[in-house]
Structures are given as structure tokens and as C-alpha cells.
Amino acid sequence: MRLTTMTDYAMRMLMYVAQHPDRLCTIAEIARYYDVSEPHLMKVTHRLAQHGWLETLRGKHGGMRLARPPEEINLGAILRDMENDFALVECLDDGSSRCILSDRCGLTGVVQGALQQFLRHFEQYTLADIMPGPPAASAPLAQYVKLAKDVYSPADQGSK
């Protein structure tokens, strides 16, 4: 199963905005941070605001902020709001299937079960659960020893 770029950007955007609760964030700064297209993020922002995940303010000093605390933003709900198509195989596509096995194939149930498990897994988490920790660059450099072109972790030091 693969999430669309829209959903990927939505999750990233929500994480970014959640890390800055004290101010409004702009599409331009988020686009720069993730190195993604501003027009695409405009679509994502619009959709997230339509579904009540973001509050947006227009104008020169406008921007966006979370519409509710990260602990109240369920990832399964975001996924359902952002994804357009959960028909993983043709037979799950609202009755328009042309598959000759549709009425006697066991694959449909297996795929539906996998999709439901996938969605239920996301429903167990909130935005607060996936917030990035401090950048890796803040880890003490003494934990790593550089030898030639290879980098070894502390666990590897005894074997090299």
C-alpha cells in the first residue's frame, strides 16, 4: 500500500506546524524546509483547512496553525480525509469491476482485510505520537569514531 504525495505532504505539514505552536507558519517556509512545491502545498493546506485540521489566516501577516492540539489529531482520520482512492484492486472499485472472477474470488476479502488493518493501525496514533525529536546533529559526536571513509557506531568500535 502506498500513500499519495498529498497525504505525505499533509503529515509533514502538520508535524511542521505542530512544532511551532507559538506562531503562524507559512506555505513558503514549509516548502523551503521540505524542499517541495509551494503550489502543491497550497492544495494540501486548503484540504487540511477544509477538513478542520488547520486554521488559516489570509493576508500579509497570515499563515496557518493547528486547529486543535496534536493529541487530538488522529492519523487515521487524516489519512481518510486526504486519500481519494482506497480501491487497492479493481474489484474494490465501487462496482465498476470488469473482473470475471468478482463473484467467486477470495482475494477481495483478503485485500479488504489488509486495508482495514492498515487503517486501524494509523487510527492508533495521533500527531503527537509522530512528532520529530531533536535533530540528530544534536547527538554527542563522541559517540562515533570515524575511520577512513567508514563511520562506526559505538557498538562497532570493539570489532574494528
Secondary structure, 3 states (H helix, E strand, C coil): CCCCHHHHHHHHHHHHHHCCCCCCECHHHHHHHHCCCHHHHHHHHHHHHHCCCEEEECCCCCEEEECCCHHHCEHHHHHHHHCCCCCCCHHHCCCCCCCCCCCCCCHHHHHHHHHHHHHHHHHCCEHHHHCCCCCHHHCCHHHCEEECCEEECHHHHHHC
